[in-house]
């Protein structure tokens, strides 16, 4: 079984597969799903902000997406 962790901790230029979402308060998961995050999708960490890696930029399905730390922390991934 592969190690699973949050998208927020993914190293720069590393590719991973989305495995699910942490339980969260509010509608963060719904918002992430609406912009294209889904189980099985491939995501790659591209850039991180200077202060606490916030925000981070990822490549998802050919699109560049900037995420807040709080949103990136609920996306669960596994290295591929």
C-alpha positions as CSV (number, residue, x, y, z in Angstrom):
1,X,0.0,0.0,0.0
2,X,1.3,3.4,-0.9
3,X,1.8,6.2,1.6
4,X,-1.1,8.7,1.8
5,X,-0.8,12.3,2.9
6,X,-2.2,15.7,2.2
7,X,-1.6,17.6,-1.0
8,X,-0.2,20.5,1.1
9,X,2.8,18.3,2.1
10,X,3.6,17.2,-1.5
11,X,7.1,18.1,-2.5
12,X,7.7,20.6,-5.4
13,X,7.5,19.0,-8.8
14,X,6.2,15.7,-7.3
15,X,3.3,14.0,-9.0
16,X,0.5,12.2,-7.0
17,X,-2.9,10.7,-7.4
18,X,-5.9,12.0,-5.4
19,X,-7.3,9.4,-3.1
20,X,-10.0,11.3,-1.2
21,X,-10.7,14.2,1.1
22,X,-10.4,14.7,4.8
23,X,-13.5,15.4,6.7
24,X,-13.8,19.2,6.9
25,X,-16.0,21.8,8.4
26,X,-17.9,23.9,5.9
27,X,-18.0,23.4,2.2
28,X,-14.3,23.1,1.3
29,X,-14.7,19.6,-0.3
30,X,-17.7,20.7,-2.4
31,X,-15.8,23.8,-3.7
32,X,-12.7,21.6,-4.5
33,X,-14.9,19.1,-6.4
34,X,-16.6,22.0,-8.3
35,X,-13.2,23.2,-9.6
36,X,-12.2,19.7,-10.7
37,X,-10.6,17.8,-7.9
38,X,-11.8,14.1,-7.8
39,X,-10.5,10.7,-6.7
40,X,-8.1,9.2,-9.2
41,X,-7.0,12.5,-10.8
42,X,-3.3,13.2,-11.1
43,X,-2.0,16.4,-9.5
44,X,1.5,17.9,-9.5
45,X,2.8,20.5,-7.0
46,X,4.4,23.4,-9.0
47,X,5.0,26.4,-6.8
48,X,4.7,27.5,-3.2
49,X,4.2,30.9,-1.6
50,X,7.0,32.4,0.4
51,X,5.2,32.4,3.7
52,X,4.3,29.0,5.0
53,X,4.0,27.5,1.5
54,X,0.7,29.5,1.2
55,X,-0.8,29.6,-1.4
56,X,0.4,26.7,-3.5
57,X,0.0,26.2,-7.3
58,X,-0.8,22.8,-8.7
59,X,-1.4,21.3,-12.1
60,X,-4.6,19.3,-12.3
61,X,-6.1,18.0,-15.5
62,X,-4.1,20.5,-17.6
63,X,-5.1,23.5,-15.5
64,X,-3.1,25.6,-13.1
65,X,-4.9,26.1,-9.8
66,X,-3.8,28.1,-6.8
67,X,-4.9,26.7,-3.5
68,X,-5.0,28.1,0.1
69,X,-3.2,26.0,2.7
70,X,-6.5,25.1,4.4
71,X,-7.9,23.7,1.1
72,X,-4.7,21.8,0.1
73,X,-4.6,20.1,3.6
74,X,-7.9,18.3,3.1
75,X,-7.0,16.8,-0.3
76,X,-5.5,13.3,0.3
77,X,-2.9,12.0,-2.2
78,X,-0.6,9.1,-2.8
79,X,2.7,9.2,-4.7
80,X,2.8,7.6,-8.1
